Every structure is written in structure tokens, then in C-alpha cells.
């Protein structure tokens, strides 16, 4: 079954040209306390030859050890490594159609994808480590893998059940020794992304409708109990996303960016931090802090420093996607993406002067 994903807004551009034009941000309630981020990056575009593929996950332990992967193409041509000088294809055949990467050092990297497979890299070889395949399922798709350390890793995705193709979200957990099922939904759902801040675990989900609009949802996981904290039709908000800014979890709902915070009475609610009214806003933000944000745009990549939003890069067409979350180091950033017009996979690298 072809799954309908939350990335249904191909926001997007192809060949990347350096630019720094100004665009508006609607009176952001700029959260204070952190230092405005610098913008003096030198940008490089690396094109990677990976036909019939979309590079949509990137992770690295340092600017000289970065990996990127996509779920398409052939097994010898979907996973790439950057050593600080050049990109090379990973050695060996990677049968996992990888969708997501997470790691903790150069010899401890994890990858999830289709068929419920989770692979591990030990510094020398990629090997299949675990396969999640509940009974009476026709397909298991791991959409996201993420963790805080080697003994606390999570994976989420969707199970297609039997002949009726009913979809059920699931959560897996690795404790440093073994993988096990932590939660399986008994309701129609696709779990898209999982993030953790301290002891608080949040899941992004979607209900993909065939006769009604898709619905974006957020859940909080406490123990083995999953509580819905947000649900809205995409006809109203267009889309919602779960992101990390620094080490904190943020929620993008339509054009607004929120934190889910406790009130004085101890109850938690969504607190708006920013609003972006520019029509080119791409519904995703990532960064080191609330005044050092990279913002995906329909026609490029911008930066918000707590005061204004300025393009870092603009694109030649509107059919390129900066995909998923980037790798952000102290002085360098890496974004993976796809130019759909020219069928070019690329990594956009920025380095502070």
C-alpha cells in the first residue's frame, strides 16, 4: 500500500543561488534570552547521483562525518557519507529503504525504513539489527527514528493490517540491549515523528483521509499511555510538524510555532512563540535557539534572528524540497533536499565565516 505522508506540501526549489533579500515576519512574539544567530555563512551545494531516490534524512557526529539517505533507488545507491571533503556511497548493499537516521558517535548510528527493519552502523559495516513485524500485517513502515543516547532510542511508523489495509501507528524503544514494542495504536493512525525533552515524549501523527481531509495530531506518551493533546483538520491549518530547537521540543501548527508548557496550576497548554505570515513560509523551523532559526520557505531557506527573517538561499523554481530536519553544528549546517524538476538530489552546506 502506498502510504500518504504528512510531507504533502512539496515546497520547493531547484538550483540554489545565493541571496539575502528581506521578507516579513508577522510581529513575532520573539522569545528572549538567547543570542541572535549569525548569518555570515558561506554556502555550498553538493549534488549526489541517486536516481529514483529522494534524500530525506541526514545526520552527522561532526562536519567531517555526515550521512544522508533516501528510501528509493537501488540498494547500492541510496546511502552517502561525507568526510569533510567529498561524498561517497556507503560500502555494501543497503537493502533497507531508509527513511530516517540517528546516531550518537561515529560508530553508533541507527537507520529505519520499510519492512519494519532497523539497521545499525558500528563504525565499519551497516548490518540489519532488528525487524518489527507483528502478525497479520502486510507492511510495516518506520517513518522516524530518534533518541537521546545509545540506551534511549525510539522509532515510530505505521502498520498496515491484513486485507482491509487498516493503518495503526506504533512506537518502538531500544534500551541499549534490545528493541521492543512500546505502544501500538488501536485507532486509525500514522505516527510520523517522535521527540523527547527531559522525560516528556511527544509524537506527531496524521490520519490520512480518502473521502475527508487529512487530520494532523500530536500526542504525549507517559509510560505506556498515549494522550492526544492536539487534533485539527489540514483544511484549516494546512499541516503541523514536530521539531527540536536546541534541545527543546516545538510544535509548528500552520503558520504558528508553539511550546507545550505547564501553567501556574500545573496544567499544560500550547503557548504561541512565533507567527510567520509570509506566503512563502514552508511550515518547518529548525535551529540552535529561538533567535537562531532556519526557516524552510517555498522558494528557499531563510533565517530568523529574533527580529527579522532574511533569505539565506533562494531557488530557481518552486519544485524543490528541503527535506526533514537538518544537521546543525556550532559553525556548520547541512540540509538534504531534492530538485524535482531536474531530478537532482543535493546537500546544502553552510559554514560560518
C-alpha positions in Angstrom: 0.0 0.0 0.0 1.3 3.4 -0.9 1.2 5.5 2.3 0.1 9.1 2.2 2.6 11.0 4.2 2.5 14.4 6.0 5.0 15.7 3.6 2.3 16.6 1.1 3.4 20.1 0.6 6.4 19.9 -1.8 7.7 23.3 -1.1 10.4 23.6 -3.3 13.1 24.8 -5.4 15.9 23.6 -7.5 19.3 25.1 -8.2 20.4 27.2 -5.3 21.5 30.8 -5.8 23.0 32.9 -3.0 20.7 35.6 -1.8 19.9 37.7 1.2 16.7 39.5 0.5 14.4 40.6 3.3 10.9 39.2 4.0 8.4 39.9 6.6 7.5 38.0 9.8 4.2 39.0 11.5 5.1 40.6 14.8 6.8 37.6 16.2 6.5 37.2 20.0 10.2 36.8 19.9 11.2 34.6 22.9 14.2 36.3 24.5 17.1 35.1 26.5 19.3 33.7 23.7 21.8 35.4 21.5 20.7 36.3 17.9 22.3 33.9 15.5 24.9 34.9 12.9 24.1 35.0 9.2 27.5 35.2 7.6 27.5 31.7 6.1 29.4 30.6 3.0 27.1 28.2 1.1 27.9 25.2 -1.0 25.6 22.9 -2.9 26.7 19.2 -3.3 24.7 17.2 -5.9 24.5 13.5 -5.3 23.8 11.0 -8.0 21.0 8.8 -6.7 18.4 8.2 -9.4 14.8 7.4 -8.4 15.5 8.5 -4.9 14.7 11.4 -2.6 17.3 12.1 0.1 15.2 12.9 3.1 17.2 12.2 6.2 20.6 13.5 7.3 22.7 13.1 10.5 26.3 13.6 11.5 28.6 13.4 14.5 30.7 16.2 13.2 31.2 18.3 10.0 33.6 15.6 8.8 31.3 12.7 9.4 27.8 13.2 7.9 25.4 10.6 6.5 22.3 11.1 4.3 19.9 8.5 2.9 16.6 8.2 1.0 14.2 5.3 0.6 14.2 5.0 -3.2 16.7 3.8 -5.9 18.7 0.7 -5.7 20.4 -0.8 -2.7 23.9 0.3 -3.7 22.9 3.9 -4.4 20.8 5.3 -1.6 23.2 5.9 1.4 26.0 8.5 1.2 28.8 9.6 3.6 30.7 12.9 3.8 34.2 13.0 5.3 34.6 16.8 5.2 36.0 16.8 1.7 33.7 14.6 -0.5 30.6 12.5 -0.6 30.9 8.7 -1.3 28.5 5.9 -1.5 28.3 3.6 1.5 30.1 0.3 1.1 27.9 -2.7 0.6 24.3 -3.2 -0.3 21.8 -1.5 2.0 18.5 -3.4 1.4 16.7 -1.2 4.0 14.8 1.5 2.2 15.9 4.0 4.8 13.7 6.9 5.8 15.4 8.2 9.0 18.8 8.3 10.6 20.0 9.0 14.2 23.4 8.5 15.8 25.4 9.2 18.9 29.0 8.9 17.6 30.8 7.8 14.5 30.5 4.1 15.4 26.9 4.1 16.7 24.3 5.1 14.0 20.8 3.7 13.5 18.5 3.7 10.4 14.9 2.8 10.0 12.7 2.3 6.9 10.3 -0.1 5.2 9.6 -3.7 6.1 10.0 -2.8 9.8 13.8 -3.0 9.5 16.2 -1.2 11.8 19.9 -1.2 10.7 23.0 -0.3 12.8 26.4 1.0 11.9 29.3 0.0 14.1 32.0 2.2 12.5 32.8 -0.4 9.9 29.7 -2.0 8.5 25.9 -1.4 8.3 24.0 -4.5 9.4 20.3 -5.4 9.9 19.8 -5.3 13.7 16.1 -5.7 14.2 12.8 -6.4 12.3 9.4 -5.4 13.7 6.7 -7.5 12.1 3.5 -8.1 14.1 1.3 -10.9 12.9 -1.4 -10.3 10.4 0.3 -7.3 8.9 1.0 -6.7 5.2 3.5 -3.8 5.6 5.4 -2.1 8.4 7.0 1.3 7.7 9.3 3.1 10.1 9.0 6.8 9.4 11.2 8.2 12.1 14.0 7.0 14.4 15.3 9.3 17.1 16.9 9.2 20.6 18.8 10.9 23.3 21.6 8.4 23.8 22.5 4.8 23.0 20.2 3.4 25.7 17.2 5.5 24.9 16.2 5.3 21.2 12.6 5.5 19.7 11.2 4.5 16.4 7.7 5.3 15.1 5.7 4.4 12.0 2.6 2.7 10.6 1.4 -0.8 10.3 -0.9 -1.9 7.5 -3.1 -4.6 8.9 -4.3 -7.5 6.7 -6.5 -7.4 3.7 -8.5 -4.3 4.8 -5.3 -2.2 4.9 -6.2 -0.6 8.2 -3.4 1.7 9.4 -2.2 1.7 13.0 0.7 3.8 14.4 3.3 2.2 16.7 6.2 3.2 18.9 9.4 1.0 19.4 12.0 1.6 22.1 15.7 0.5 22.4 17.1 0.3 25.9 20.7 -0.3 24.9 20.2 -4.1 24.8 17.1 -4.9 22.7 14.3 -3.3 20.7 10.7 -3.9 21.8 7.2 -2.6 21.1 6.4 0.2 23.5 2.9 1.1 22.1 0.6 0.1 19.3 -2.5 2.1 18.5 -5.9 0.6 18.4 -7.2 3.5 16.3 -6.6 4.6 12.7 -3.3 6.5 12.6 0.1 7.0 11.1 2.8 8.0 13.5 5.2 10.4 11.7 7.8 11.7 14.2 8.8 11.3 17.8 10.9 13.7 20.0 11.8 13.8 23.7 12.6 16.7 26.1 13.7 15.6 29.5 11.1 13.0 30.4 8.4 14.3 28.1 7.8 12.3 24.9 5.8 13.7 22.0 4.5 12.0 18.9 3.4 13.6 15.6 0.7 11.7 13.8 -1.7 12.1 10.8 -4.9 10.5 9.8 -4.9 10.3 6.0 -8.4 10.5 4.7 -9.7 9.2 1.4 -13.1 11.0 1.5 -12.3 13.6 4.1 -9.4 16.0 4.8 -6.2 14.7 6.5 -6.0 15.4 10.2 -2.8 16.4 12.0 -2.4 15.3 15.6 0.0 15.5 18.5 0.2 13.0 21.4 2.1 12.8 24.6 3.5 9.5 25.8 3.6 8.9 29.6 4.7 5.3 30.4 2.6 3.2 28.1 -0.3 5.7 27.9 -0.7 7.9 24.8 -2.7 11.0 25.3 -4.0 13.2 22.4 -3.1 16.8 23.0 -4.0 18.3 19.6 -6.1 17.4 16.6 -7.1 19.6 13.6 -8.1 19.1 10.0 -5.5 20.1 7.5 -8.1 22.0 5.6 -7.9 24.5 8.4 -4.2 24.5 9.4 -2.7 23.0 6.2 -0.1 21.0 8.2 1.6 20.6 11.5 5.1 19.5 12.5 7.2 18.5 15.5 10.7 19.9 15.7 13.6 20.4 18.0 15.1 23.8 18.5 18.3 23.3 20.5 17.3 20.6 23.0 13.7 21.7 23.3 10.5 20.4 21.5 8.5 22.9 19.4 5.2 22.4 17.5 4.6 24.1 14.2 0.8 24.4 13.6 0.0 26.1 10.4 2.0 29.4 10.4 2.5 29.4 14.2 5.2 28.0 16.4 4.3 26.8 19.9 5.7 25.3 23.0 3.6 22.9 25.1 4.1 24.3 28.6 2.8 23.9 32.1 0.7 26.7 33.6 0.9 28.0 37.2 -1.8 25.5 38.1 0.3 22.7 36.6 -1.9 22.1 33.5 -0.2 22.1 30.2 -1.2 24.1 27.1 0.1 25.3 23.8 1.8 28.7 24.1 2.5 30.6 20.8 6.1 31.8 20.4 6.2 32.9 16.7 3.9 33.6 13.7 5.1 33.7 10.1 2.7 35.4 7.7 4.9 35.4 4.6 3.1 33.3 1.9 6.3 31.5 1.2 6.7 30.1 4.7 7.4 26.4 4.4 5.9 25.2 7.7 9.2 24.0 9.3 11.7 25.6 11.6 15.0 24.3 13.0 17.8 25.9 14.9 20.1 26.3 17.9 17.8 28.6 19.8 14.8 30.8 19.4 16.8 33.6 17.9 18.9 31.4 15.7 16.3 29.7 13.5 16.5 28.3 10.0 13.1 28.5 8.3 12.1 26.5 5.3 10.5 28.6 2.6 8.6 27.6 -0.6 11.3 29.3 -2.6 14.4 28.9 -0.5 15.9 28.9 3.0 15.6 31.8 5.4 17.0 32.7 8.9 15.2 34.3 11.8 17.3 36.1 14.4 14.6 37.2 16.8 14.0 40.4 14.8 13.6 39.7 11.1 13.6 36.9 8.6 16.2 37.0 5.9 16.8 34.6 3.0 20.0 32.7 3.2 19.3 30.9 -0.2 16.8 31.3 -2.9 15.9 28.8 -5.6 15.3 28.8 -9.3 11.9 27.0 -9.2 9.2 26.0 -6.7 9.6 22.3 -7.1 12.5 21.6 -4.8 12.1 20.3 -1.2 14.5 20.8 1.7 13.6 17.6 3.4 13.1 16.7 7.0 15.4 18.0 9.7 18.9 19.3 9.1 22.2 18.6 10.9 23.2 21.8 12.9 26.7 22.1 14.4 28.2 25.1 16.1 29.6 26.6 12.9 28.2 24.5 10.1 24.8 23.3 8.9 23.7 20.6 6.5 20.3 20.3 4.7 19.4 17.5 2.3 16.9 18.0 -0.5 15.6 17.2 -3.9 15.1 19.3 -7.1 12.1 17.5 -8.7 12.2 19.4 -11.9 15.7 18.4 -12.8 15.7 15.2 -10.7 18.7 16.3 -8.6 19.4 15.2 -5.0 21.5 17.7 -3.2 23.0 18.6 0.2 23.1 22.3 1.0 26.1 23.1 3.3 26.6 26.4 5.2 29.7 27.4 7.1 30.1 30.5 9.2 33.0 32.7 8.1 
